[in-house]
Amino acid sequence: MTKAQATLRKLQAKQSRQRQKMGELAQVDTLTDEQRSELDEIEADVPDTERKIRAAQVALEDEEAEAEAKAKEPGNVDPETRERLELRSKASLLSYMQAALSGRQVNGAELELSQAAGVNGIPLELWDLPEARTEQRADLPTGAPGTVGVNLDVIRPAVFANSIAPRLGIEMPRVESGTYASATITTSLTAASKAKGAAADSTAAAFTVSSVTPKRISARLGIRIEDVAAVGQQNFESILRENLALVLSDALDNQAINGDGSGTDLVGIFQGLTDPNDPADVSDFDAFAAVHAGGVDGLWANSIKEVSVVVGPDTYQLGSRTFQTAQSYKGELSAAAYAMQHTGGFWTNERMPAAAGDIQQGILYRAGRSMRTAVCPHWNEISIDDIYSGSAQGERFFTMHVLLGDVILVQPKAYSQVAFKVA
């Protein structure tokens, strides 16, 4: 256990003891002077404890990010990770294709990597293999020849927006073959005070079960062998494979947020939320503050520090230029800057739906509890096929498939759909 983890656990245990003691003292009809003093001491210490917990959580996040970055440095990985990286460096996409072409199983490093990843086909982590960049030099005579080469730089990747789903608590567990089901207690048992000798009532809990079946998201790359030979850059093929994986990931994240469930589309998180009333006026500072404040429910969020909101770019831009007054004096912080400092988060992503009729929708996430709130299962099937059809033309096709289920809101009360008027 790291120092930050130990500190956070210690503070959380202290907070739990404080709440338990306050609950016990709340049951006392008449407090003694000693009990009253103890309660005053706890109440005075509670705000500091909460602030320390938030600081410890930030320290833990920084520690984890630093450890993750350090782990990626050469020589700073554990033996198991080092062995996995070594397998990736030895495994070849061409070997997988040749095995499929000849109708046999892969062997060697390719077989070991597939077994380590727990897949039958090509493991997704093969695309994580870093591309070696080598400097190529050629000795030229003093006078340049009439025909010179083209010094093509390393091909740069296309850029996609960061994933929304993880920041909204949408977990993506790998599941086994078969329909995936998730059950949540929606009607709890009851408890109440009873008179002496009175019998307790018998009540039944009720469950809500949601089940989803696999849906496929696919992407395909076609490449000509002449292009590979003529482009003059080593990473031509690998950058296209990387782009294939990125567009697949982009489509996956977009479906998890905006999928409407029609046809082959997933049911995204917006489909599980209730549409809010459209605001009548352009959102001002108070309207932005009210969204975070309205997210505090005392169950899934105990303070605005546990409420985060993701909005579309238009809404974020409005929040960044909206201050406390519209007259000559403007407050020190815009609505967006205030939210970033004092709440659980206020951020944007291009995958959020565009404004419709000057109204733009957002998602509010209450992150006050450490438990699963939403899930989008995947069956971890990635395959490459259609190796034959373009062989006469010197073409190869790479096709990737990922099987996903609809987004299930395991705890719907952890989320709300919000709306802003941006013009």
C-alpha positions in Angstrom: 0.0 0.0 0.0 1.4 3.4 -1.0 1.6 6.4 1.4 -1.3 8.2 -0.4 -3.5 5.1 -0.2 -2.7 4.6 3.5 -3.5 8.3 4.2 -6.8 8.1 2.3 -7.9 4.9 4.0 -7.0 6.4 7.4 -9.0 9.5 6.7 -12.0 7.6 5.4 -11.9 5.3 8.5 -11.8 8.5 10.7 -14.8 9.9 8.8 -16.7 6.7 9.2 -16.1 6.7 13.0 -17.2 10.4 13.2 -20.5 9.6 11.4 -21.1 6.6 13.5 -20.5 8.5 16.7 -22.7 11.4 15.6 -25.4 8.9 14.8 -25.1 7.4 18.3 -25.2 10.8 20.0 -28.2 11.7 17.9 -30.2 8.9 19.6 -29.5 10.3 23.1 -32.5 12.2 24.5 -30.5 14.4 26.8 -26.8 15.0 26.2 -24.4 15.2 29.1 -21.8 17.9 29.2 -19.2 15.4 28.2 -21.3 14.1 25.3 -22.1 17.7 24.1 -18.5 18.6 24.2 -17.6 15.5 22.2 -20.3 16.2 19.6 -19.1 19.8 19.3 -15.5 18.6 18.8 -16.6 16.1 16.1 -18.7 18.8 14.3 -15.8 21.2 14.3 -13.5 18.5 12.9 -15.8 17.2 10.1 -15.1 20.0 7.5 -11.3 19.6 8.0 -11.6 15.8 7.6 -13.6 16.2 4.3 -11.0 18.7 3.0 -8.2 16.3 3.9 -10.0 13.4 2.1 -10.4 15.5 -1.0 -6.7 16.4 -0.9 -5.7 12.8 -0.3 -7.8 11.7 -3.3 -6.0 14.3 -5.5 -2.7 13.1 -4.1 -3.6 9.5 -4.9 -4.6 10.4 -8.4 -1.3 12.2 -9.0 0.6 9.2 -7.5 -1.2 6.8 -9.7 -0.6 8.9 -12.8 3.1 9.2 -11.9 3.4 5.5 -11.3 1.7 4.8 -14.6 4.0 7.2 -16.5 7.0 5.7 -14.7 5.9 2.2 -15.5 6.0 3.1 -19.2 9.6 4.1 -19.1 12.1 1.5 -20.3 13.5 -0.6 -17.4 10.7 0.4 -15.0 8.2 -2.4 -15.5 7.5 -5.4 -13.4 8.6 -8.8 -14.7 5.1 -9.8 -15.9 4.6 -6.6 -17.8 8.2 -6.9 -19.2 7.4 -10.4 -20.4 4.1 -9.1 -22.0 5.9 -6.3 -23.8 8.5 -8.7 -25.0 5.8 -10.9 -26.5 4.3 -7.9 -28.2 7.6 -7.0 -29.7 8.0 -10.5 -31.1 4.4 -11.0 -32.3 3.7 -10.1 -35.9 0.4 -9.2 -37.5 1.6 -10.8 -40.7 2.1 -14.1 -38.8 -1.6 -14.0 -37.7 -2.7 -13.4 -41.3 -0.5 -16.1 -42.7 -1.9 -18.6 -40.2 -5.5 -17.6 -41.1 -4.6 -17.9 -44.8 -3.3 -21.4 -44.4 -6.1 -22.4 -42.0 -3.9 -23.2 -39.1 -3.4 -22.0 -35.5 -0.7 -19.5 -34.7 2.3 -20.6 -32.7 5.3 -19.1 -31.0 5.0 -15.6 -29.6 1.7 -15.0 -31.4 0.1 -18.0 -29.6 1.5 -17.0 -26.2 0.3 -13.4 -26.7 -3.2 -14.6 -27.6 -3.3 -16.9 -24.6 -2.1 -14.1 -22.3 -4.8 -11.8 -23.6 -7.4 -14.5 -23.3 -8.6 -14.2 -27.0 -8.8 -16.6 -29.9 -8.0 -14.1 -32.6 -5.7 -11.1 -32.6 -5.4 -9.3 -29.3 -6.1 -5.6 -29.2 -2.9 -4.9 -27.4 -0.9 -5.8 -30.5 -1.8 -2.2 -31.6 -0.1 -0.9 -28.5 3.3 -1.9 -29.8 5.5 1.2 -30.1 6.7 2.0 -33.5 10.4 2.1 -33.8 11.7 5.3 -35.3 15.0 5.0 -37.0 17.0 7.8 -38.6 18.0 7.1 -42.1 21.1 8.8 -43.6 22.6 8.5 -47.0 26.1 9.6 -48.0 25.8 11.9 -51.0 28.5 13.2 -53.3 29.5 16.8 -53.1 27.3 17.8 -55.9 23.6 16.7 -55.6 22.4 14.6 -58.5 19.6 15.7 -60.8 17.1 13.4 -59.1 17.0 13.5 -55.4 15.0 11.6 -52.8 12.0 12.9 -50.8 12.8 13.0 -47.0 9.3 12.1 -45.7 8.8 12.7 -42.0 7.2 10.1 -39.8 3.5 10.0 -40.7 1.4 11.7 -38.0 -1.8 10.2 -36.6 -5.3 11.7 -36.8 -6.4 13.1 -33.5 -9.6 12.0 -31.8 -11.4 13.4 -28.7 -10.6 11.7 -25.4 -13.0 9.1 -24.2 -16.1 10.3 -22.2 -17.3 6.9 -20.9 -14.6 6.3 -18.2 -15.0 9.8 -16.7 -18.7 9.2 -16.4 -18.1 6.0 -14.4 -19.2 3.7 -17.3 -17.3 0.5 -16.7 -16.6 -1.9 -19.6 -16.0 -5.3 -18.2 -15.1 -8.3 -20.4 -17.9 -10.9 -20.2 -18.2 -14.5 -21.3 -20.3 -15.8 -24.1 -24.0 -15.3 -23.6 -26.5 -12.6 -22.8 -25.2 -10.2 -20.1 -27.6 -9.3 -17.3 -27.3 -6.9 -14.4 -29.6 -6.8 -11.4 -30.1 -3.9 -8.9 -32.3 -3.8 -5.8 -35.0 -1.1 -6.6 -37.3 -1.7 -3.6 -35.5 -2.2 -0.3 -36.6 -4.0 2.9 -38.1 -1.8 5.6 -37.2 -1.0 9.1 -39.1 1.0 11.7 -39.3 1.5 15.5 -41.7 -0.9 17.2 -43.5 -0.9 20.5 -42.6 -3.4 23.2 -43.8 -6.8 22.2 -44.9 -5.6 18.7 -43.9 -7.8 15.7 -41.8 -6.6 12.9 -43.5 -6.4 9.5 -42.3 -8.7 6.8 -41.5 -7.0 3.6 -40.0 -8.2 0.3 -37.2 -6.6 -1.7 -37.6 -6.1 -5.4 -35.0 -6.4 -8.1 -34.7 -4.8 -11.6 -32.8 -6.9 -14.0 -31.5 -5.5 -17.3 -30.0 -7.7 -20.0 -28.2 -6.9 -23.2 -27.0 -8.9 -26.2 -23.9 -8.3 -28.3 -23.9 -5.7 -31.0 -21.0 -5.2 -33.4 -18.9 -2.1 -34.2 -16.6 -2.7 -37.1 -13.9 -0.8 -39.0 -12.0 -1.9 -42.1 -8.7 -0.9 -43.7 -7.7 -1.7 -47.3 -4.1 -1.3 -48.3 -2.2 -1.8 -51.5 1.3 -3.4 -51.6 2.4 -0.8 -54.1 1.6 2.0 -51.7 3.6 0.4 -48.9 6.6 0.2 -51.2 6.2 3.6 -52.7 5.4 5.8 -49.7 9.0 5.9 -48.4 8.2 5.8 -44.7 8.5 2.8 -42.3 5.4 3.6 -40.3 3.0 3.9 -43.2 1.3 0.6 -42.5 1.4 0.8 -38.8 0.0 4.4 -38.7 -3.0 3.1 -40.8 -3.5 0.2 -38.4 -3.4 2.7 -35.5 -5.9 4.9 -37.3 -8.2 1.9 -37.7 -8.1 1.2 -34.0 -8.7 4.8 -33.2 -11.7 5.2 -35.4 -13.1 2.0 -33.9 -12.6 3.4 -30.4 -14.1 6.7 -31.4 -17.2 5.0 -32.8 -17.5 2.9 -29.6 -17.3 5.9 -27.3 -19.8 7.9 -29.4 -22.3 5.0 -29.3 -21.9 4.7 -25.5 -23.0 8.3 -25.2 -25.3 9.1 -28.1 -26.5 5.7 -29.4 -30.3 5.8 -29.8 -30.9 2.0 -29.9 -32.4 2.1 -33.4 -31.3 -0.5 -35.9 -27.9 -1.8 -35.0 -27.0 1.2 -32.7 -26.3 0.7 -29.0 -28.5 2.2 -26.4 -26.3 5.0 -25.1 -26.4 6.8 -21.7 -28.7 9.6 -23.0 -31.4 7.1 -23.7 -31.5 6.1 -20.1 -31.9 9.6 -18.8 -35.0 11.8 -18.5 -35.1 14.9 -20.7 -35.1 18.1 -18.6 -37.2 21.1 -19.2 -35.7 23.6 -21.6 -34.5 26.8 -19.9 -36.3 29.9 -21.1 -33.3 32.3 -20.8 -29.7 32.2 -21.9 -27.8 30.5 -19.1 -26.1 33.1 -16.8 -23.7 32.6 -13.9 -26.5 31.6 -11.4 -27.9 29.1 -13.9 -24.5 27.4 -14.3 -24.1 27.3 -10.5 -27.6 26.0 -10.0 -26.8 22.9 -12.1 -24.0 21.7 -9.8 -26.0 22.7 -6.7 -29.0 20.8 -7.9 -26.9 17.7 -8.3 -26.3 17.4 -4.5 -28.8 14.8 -3.3 -27.2 13.7 -0.1 -27.1 10.1 -1.4 -24.9 10.0 -4.4 -23.3 13.4 -3.8 -22.9 15.0 -0.4 -21.3 18.2 -1.8 -20.7 20.0 -5.1 -17.2 18.6 -5.0 -18.8 15.2 -5.9 -20.8 16.6 -8.8 -19.3 16.8 -12.3 -21.0 17.9 -15.5 -19.9 17.3 -19.1 -21.3 19.7 -21.7 -21.0 20.4 -25.4 -18.4 22.9 -26.6 -21.0 25.7 -27.1 -22.0 25.5 -23.5 -18.5 25.4 -22.2 -17.6 28.4 -24.3 -20.6 30.3 -22.9 -19.6 29.3 -19.3 -16.1 30.6 -20.0 -17.3 34.1 -20.9 -20.1 34.3 -18.3 -19.3 36.2 -15.1 -21.2 37.1 -12.0 -22.5 40.4 -13.5 -23.3 41.6 -16.9 -22.5 45.3 -16.1 -19.1 47.0 -16.3 -17.7 45.0 -13.3 -17.1 41.3 -13.9 -16.3 38.9 -11.2 -12.9 37.3 -10.8 -14.0 33.9 -12.1 -16.2 32.9 -15.0 -18.9 30.3 -14.5 -16.6 27.7 -16.0 -13.6 28.7 -13.9 -15.7 28.7 -10.7 -17.0 25.2 -11.5 -13.5 23.9 -12.1 -12.3 25.2 -8.8 -15.2 24.4 -6.5 -17.1 21.4 -8.0 -16.3 17.9 -9.0 -15.7 19.0 -12.6 -17.0 21.0 -15.6 -15.6 19.9 -18.9 -16.5 19.4 -22.6 -16.0 16.9 -25.4 -16.8 17.1 -29.1 -18.8 13.9 -28.9 -21.5 15.6 -26.8 -24.7 16.4 -28.9 -24.7 19.7 -30.7 -27.1 22.5 -29.7 -30.6 22.1 -31.1 -32.7 25.2 -31.2 -30.2 27.1 -28.9 -30.5 24.3 -26.3 -27.6 22.0 -25.6 -27.9 18.9 -23.5 -25.3 17.8 -20.9 -24.8 14.9 -18.4 -24.5 15.4 -14.6 -22.6 12.6 -12.8 -22.8 12.2 -9.0 -19.5 10.5 -8.1 -19.8 10.4 -4.3 -19.8 6.6 -3.9 -17.1 4.1 -4.9 -19.3 1.6 -6.7 -20.4 0.7 -10.2 -23.0 3.1 -11.5 -23.1 2.2 -15.2 -21.8 -0.6 -17.4 -21.2 -1.3 -21.1 -20.1 -5.0 -21.4 -17.9 -6.2 -24.2 -17.1 -9.7 -25.4 -13.6 -8.8 -26.4 -13.8 -10.3 -29.9 -11.4 -8.7 -32.4 -10.8 -10.4 -35.7 -9.2 -9.8 -39.1 -10.7 -11.4 -42.1 -11.2 -11.0 -45.9 -7.6 -11.7 -46.8 -8.4 -13.2 -50.2 -10.7 -10.9 -52.1 -8.1 -8.3 -53.1 -5.2 -10.6 -53.6 -5.4 -10.4 -57.4 -5.1 -6.6 -57.2 -2.3 -6.7 -54.6 -4.6 -5.5 -51.8 -4.9 -6.6 -48.2 -7.9 -5.9 -46.0 -7.8 -5.6 -42.2 -11.2 -5.8 -40.5 -11.7 -5.2 -36.8 -14.9 -6.1 -34.9 -15.7 -5.3 -31.3 -18.9 -6.8 -29.7 -20.5 -4.5 -27.2 -23.7 -4.4 -25.2 -26.1 -1.5 -24.5 -25.2 0.9 -21.7 -27.0 -0.2 -18.5 -27.5 2.4 -15.8 -26.9 0.2 -12.8 -27.6 3.1 -10.4 -29.7 5.6 -12.4 -29.9 8.1 -9.6 -26.2 8.8 -10.0 -26.9 10.6 -13.3 -29.1 13.4 -14.5 -29.5 15.0 -17.9 -29.2 18.8 -17.8 -29.8 21.5 -20.4 -28.4 24.9 -21.1 -29.6 27.7 -23.4 -26.6 28.9 -25.3 -28.0 31.7 -27.5 
